[in-house]
């Protein structure tokens, strides 16, 4: 087995039925920030000791968490109030909130231009509400709103192409926004599988890994948009992370509650590790090669080590 179970980390009880969403790790401080959506808070974990530290409250419907190691910043997407939060690692209580589109979810950040993208889920009953919001984090304001064809999912920024890539659930596509021209879509990559969802980047081999609701995992060439390889998943996926040292890809699947682990060269399933029913989100510590799975029924995190490291 490539993933070895290490321990559980107890997290705060849910305020009501619900669970967790996206998470990110700040390398220098070994801190993990996970969206405890149902509690309207970020839970903070010390990754060196694998213990819960505290929670950051008053983030209504928080769905996304993203970290900038370059600028020591944390970003949140707060679906319940249509804002993104911005705060320093060194002052977690001083949170600036910026109004964005309807129900922000996926986040991606260009540290060189200090430009944050929030991919908004929108509301199907509100025309034109499927959008991407571009935020200047120095001005602390939204500087562009870009309409897209359907509900957004996750997003990444790729430095060599200076581009943001955003999954759209329906129609199945990835939209590309160039950071030098951040007020419009530069191109669209058509995806041959229903429901593009989880997304991560292999910068060395210049490809995207896109996990789709149709139970398909795709490796997509960044430049051409062509599908290089396809693999079957154990169910409907959500969050994915790529380990570029081991060439492993981790895919969180809430039903039946597993992490599918793939080797990416070539793309093939290594194993499926049981987590818990509904555990659709994970985090990856690239320094210590640890994977954290967030368990909604028992409100805790399961910690695994990639023992091929």
C-alpha positions as CSV (number, residue, x, y, z in Angstrom):
1,X,0.0,0.0,0.0
2,X,1.2,3.5,-0.8
3,X,-0.8,5.3,1.8
4,X,-0.2,4.2,5.4
5,X,-2.6,5.3,8.1
6,X,-1.0,7.2,10.9
7,X,-3.6,8.7,13.2
8,X,-6.9,10.6,13.6
9,X,-7.2,14.3,14.6
10,X,-10.4,15.2,16.5
11,X,-12.0,18.4,15.2
12,X,-14.8,20.5,16.6
13,X,-18.3,19.0,16.6
14,X,-20.6,20.1,13.8
15,X,-23.1,22.7,14.8
16,X,-25.7,20.8,12.7
17,X,-25.5,18.0,10.1
18,X,-22.9,18.8,7.5
19,X,-19.2,18.7,7.0
20,X,-16.0,20.0,5.5
21,X,-14.8,21.4,2.2
22,X,-11.5,22.5,0.7
23,X,-8.2,22.8,2.6
24,X,-4.7,24.2,2.1
25,X,-1.4,24.1,3.9
26,X,1.1,26.9,4.7
27,X,4.5,25.3,4.4
28,X,6.6,27.6,6.6
29,X,4.3,27.3,9.6
30,X,3.2,23.7,9.1
31,X,-0.4,25.0,9.5
32,X,-3.4,23.4,7.7
33,X,-6.6,25.4,7.1
34,X,-9.7,23.4,6.4
35,X,-13.2,24.8,5.6
36,X,-15.5,23.5,8.3
37,X,-18.4,24.7,6.2
38,X,-21.3,23.7,8.5
39,X,-19.6,25.6,11.4
40,X,-18.9,28.8,9.3
41,X,-15.3,28.5,10.3
42,X,-11.8,27.4,9.3
43,X,-10.3,24.7,11.5
44,X,-6.5,25.1,12.0
45,X,-4.2,22.0,12.4
46,X,-0.6,21.8,13.3
47,X,0.9,19.4,10.7
48,X,4.1,18.8,12.5
49,X,2.3,17.5,15.6
50,X,-0.9,16.6,13.8
51,X,-3.1,18.3,16.4
52,X,-6.0,20.6,16.2
53,X,-5.1,24.2,17.3
54,X,-8.2,26.4,17.0
55,X,-10.9,27.7,14.6
56,X,-11.3,31.0,12.8
57,X,-15.0,31.9,13.0
58,X,-17.5,34.2,11.2
59,X,-16.9,32.9,7.7
60,X,-20.4,32.2,6.5
61,X,-20.7,29.0,4.4
62,X,-17.0,28.8,4.0
63,X,-16.3,26.4,1.1
64,X,-12.7,27.1,-0.1
65,X,-9.4,27.7,1.5
66,X,-6.2,28.6,-0.4
67,X,-2.8,29.6,0.9
68,X,-0.1,31.8,-0.7
69,X,3.3,30.6,0.7
70,X,4.9,33.5,-1.2
71,X,2.9,36.2,0.6
72,X,2.0,34.4,3.8
73,X,-1.7,34.9,3.1
74,X,-4.8,32.7,3.4
75,X,-7.9,33.2,1.2
76,X,-11.4,31.8,1.9
77,X,-14.5,31.6,-0.3
78,X,-17.6,32.3,1.8
79,X,-20.7,31.0,0.0
80,X,-23.1,32.2,2.7
81,X,-22.2,35.9,2.2
82,X,-20.8,36.1,-1.3
83,X,-17.4,37.2,-0.2
84,X,-13.8,36.1,-0.2
85,X,-11.8,36.5,3.0
86,X,-8.1,37.6,3.0
87,X,-5.9,37.4,6.1
88,X,-2.2,37.1,7.0
89,X,-0.8,34.0,8.5
90,X,0.6,36.2,11.2
91,X,-2.7,37.8,12.2
92,X,-5.6,35.4,11.6
93,X,-8.2,37.6,13.3
94,X,-7.6,40.6,10.9
95,X,-9.8,39.3,8.0
96,X,-10.7,41.6,5.1
97,X,-13.8,40.5,3.2
98,X,-14.3,41.4,-0.5
99,X,-17.7,41.2,-2.1
100,X,-17.7,38.9,-5.2
101,X,-20.2,36.9,-7.3
102,X,-22.9,34.5,-6.1
103,X,-21.7,31.6,-3.9
104,X,-17.9,31.6,-4.4
105,X,-16.2,28.2,-4.3
106,X,-13.0,27.5,-6.2
107,X,-10.0,29.7,-5.7
108,X,-6.7,30.3,-7.6
109,X,-4.0,32.8,-7.0
110,X,-1.3,34.5,-9.1
111,X,1.2,35.7,-6.5
112,X,3.3,37.7,-9.0
113,X,0.4,39.9,-10.0
114,X,-1.4,39.6,-6.6
115,X,-4.5,38.5,-8.4
116,X,-7.0,36.1,-6.9
117,X,-9.7,34.3,-8.9
118,X,-12.9,33.2,-7.2
119,X,-15.0,30.7,-9.2
120,X,-18.7,31.4,-8.3
121,X,-21.2,28.5,-8.2
122,X,-24.0,30.9,-8.9
123,X,-27.7,30.3,-8.7
124,X,-29.5,28.6,-11.6
125,X,-32.6,30.7,-10.9
126,X,-30.6,33.9,-11.4
127,X,-29.6,34.7,-15.0
128,X,-25.9,35.5,-15.5
129,X,-24.9,34.4,-12.0
130,X,-22.3,31.8,-13.2
131,X,-19.2,34.0,-13.1
132,X,-15.5,34.3,-12.2
133,X,-14.6,37.2,-9.9
134,X,-11.1,38.6,-10.2
135,X,-9.8,40.3,-7.0
136,X,-6.8,42.7,-6.7
137,X,-5.6,41.8,-3.2
138,X,-3.6,45.0,-2.8
139,X,-6.7,47.2,-3.5
140,X,-8.9,44.6,-1.7
141,X,-11.5,44.9,-4.4
142,X,-13.1,42.9,-7.3
143,X,-11.7,44.3,-10.5
144,X,-13.5,42.1,-13.1
145,X,-16.4,39.7,-13.4
146,X,-16.3,37.2,-16.2
147,X,-19.5,35.3,-17.2
148,X,-19.1,31.5,-17.8
149,X,-21.5,29.0,-19.3
150,X,-22.4,27.0,-16.2
151,X,-21.7,26.1,-12.6
152,X,-18.0,26.4,-11.7
153,X,-16.0,23.8,-9.8
154,X,-12.3,24.0,-8.8
155,X,-9.6,26.2,-10.3
156,X,-5.7,26.4,-10.5
157,X,-3.1,28.9,-11.6
158,X,-0.3,27.8,-13.9
159,X,2.8,30.1,-13.8
160,X,4.5,29.2,-17.1
161,X,1.5,30.0,-19.1
162,X,0.4,32.9,-16.7
163,X,-3.1,31.4,-16.9
164,X,-6.0,30.4,-14.6
165,X,-7.8,27.1,-15.4
166,X,-11.4,26.7,-14.1
167,X,-13.6,23.6,-14.3
168,X,-17.2,24.1,-15.5
169,X,-19.6,21.3,-14.6
170,X,-22.1,21.8,-17.5
171,X,-21.3,22.2,-20.3
172,X,-18.2,20.1,-19.5
173,X,-15.2,22.3,-20.1
174,X,-12.2,24.1,-18.6
175,X,-12.1,27.8,-19.2
176,X,-8.7,29.6,-19.4
177,X,-8.2,33.2,-18.3
178,X,-4.8,34.8,-18.9
179,X,-3.5,36.8,-16.0
180,X,-2.3,39.6,-18.3
181,X,-5.9,40.0,-19.6
182,X,-8.0,39.1,-16.6
183,X,-11.4,40.3,-17.7
184,X,-12.3,37.7,-20.3
185,X,-12.0,34.1,-21.3
186,X,-8.9,33.4,-23.5
187,X,-9.9,29.9,-24.6
188,X,-12.1,26.9,-23.7
189,X,-11.0,23.3,-23.4
190,X,-13.8,20.9,-24.2
191,X,-13.9,18.0,-21.7
192,X,-15.2,14.6,-23.0
193,X,-16.7,13.5,-19.7
194,X,-19.6,14.8,-17.7
195,X,-19.0,17.1,-14.7
196,X,-15.4,18.3,-14.5
197,X,-14.9,18.6,-10.7
198,X,-11.5,18.2,-9.0
199,X,-8.5,19.8,-10.7
200,X,-4.8,19.8,-10.1
201,X,-1.6,20.6,-12.1
202,X,1.5,18.7,-13.1
203,X,3.7,21.7,-13.9
204,X,6.7,19.6,-15.0
205,X,4.9,17.6,-17.6
206,X,2.6,20.5,-18.4
207,X,-0.7,18.7,-17.9
208,X,-3.9,19.0,-15.8
209,X,-5.5,16.2,-13.9
210,X,-9.3,16.6,-14.1
211,X,-11.6,14.3,-12.1
212,X,-15.2,14.2,-13.5
213,X,-18.6,13.3,-12.1
214,X,-18.9,10.6,-14.8
215,X,-16.3,8.6,-12.8
216,X,-13.5,9.4,-15.2
217,X,-10.0,10.8,-14.4
218,X,-8.4,12.7,-17.3
219,X,-4.8,13.8,-17.9
220,X,-5.0,16.8,-20.2
221,X,-2.2,18.5,-22.2
222,X,-2.0,22.2,-21.1
223,X,-1.2,23.6,-24.5
224,X,-3.4,21.6,-26.8
225,X,-6.2,20.7,-24.4
226,X,-6.1,17.1,-25.7
227,X,-6.7,14.2,-23.4
228,X,-3.5,12.2,-23.0
229,X,-4.8,9.4,-20.7
230,X,-8.1,8.3,-19.0
231,X,-8.7,6.1,-16.0
232,X,-11.8,4.9,-14.1
233,X,-12.6,6.2,-10.6
234,X,-14.4,4.4,-7.7
235,X,-17.2,6.9,-7.8
236,X,-18.1,10.6,-8.1
237,X,-14.9,12.5,-7.2
238,X,-14.3,15.9,-5.6
239,X,-10.9,17.2,-4.4
240,X,-7.7,16.0,-6.1
241,X,-4.0,16.6,-5.2
242,X,-0.9,15.7,-7.2
243,X,2.3,14.5,-5.5
244,X,5.0,15.5,-8.0
245,X,7.8,13.7,-6.3
246,X,6.2,10.3,-6.2
247,X,4.0,10.9,-9.3
248,X,1.0,10.0,-7.3
249,X,-2.5,11.6,-7.6
250,X,-4.9,11.4,-4.7
251,X,-8.7,11.6,-5.5
252,X,-11.3,12.0,-2.7
253,X,-14.5,10.2,-3.4
254,X,-17.4,10.7,-0.9
255,X,-19.4,7.6,-1.9
256,X,-18.4,5.0,-0.9
257,X,-15.8,7.0,1.1
258,X,-12.3,6.3,-0.4
259,X,-9.2,7.9,-1.6
260,X,-8.2,6.6,-5.1
261,X,-4.4,6.7,-5.4
262,X,-3.1,6.7,-9.0
263,X,0.4,6.5,-10.4
264,X,0.5,9.1,-13.2
265,X,3.3,7.6,-15.4
266,X,1.4,5.9,-16.9
267,X,-2.0,6.7,-15.4
268,X,-3.1,3.7,-13.4
269,X,-4.9,3.0,-10.2
270,X,-2.6,1.7,-7.4
271,X,-5.2,1.4,-4.6
272,X,-8.3,2.7,-3.0
273,X,-8.0,3.6,0.7
274,X,-11.2,3.6,2.9
275,X,-12.0,6.8,4.7
276,X,-15.6,7.4,5.7
277,X,-18.9,7.8,3.9
278,X,-19.2,11.4,2.7
279,X,-15.5,12.2,3.0
280,X,-15.1,14.1,-0.2
281,X,-12.3,16.4,0.6
282,X,-8.6,16.0,1.4
283,X,-5.4,18.0,1.8
284,X,-1.8,17.2,0.9
285,X,1.4,18.2,2.7
286,X,4.0,18.1,-0.1
287,X,6.9,18.4,2.3
288,X,6.0,15.6,4.7
289,X,4.1,13.6,2.0
290,X,1.0,13.3,4.3
291,X,-2.6,13.2,3.1
292,X,-5.4,14.4,5.3
293,X,-8.9,13.1,4.7
294,X,-11.8,15.0,6.4
295,X,-14.4,12.8,7.9
296,X,-17.9,14.4,8.2
297,X,-19.6,11.7,10.3
298,X,-17.0,11.6,13.0
299,X,-15.8,15.3,12.6
300,X,-12.1,14.4,12.5
301,X,-9.2,14.1,10.1
302,X,-7.5,10.9,9.1
303,X,-3.8,11.3,8.5
304,X,-2.0,9.1,6.0
305,X,1.7,8.9,5.0
306,X,2.7,8.2,1.4
307,X,5.3,5.6,2.3
308,X,6.9,5.6,-1.2
309,X,8.4,9.0,-0.3
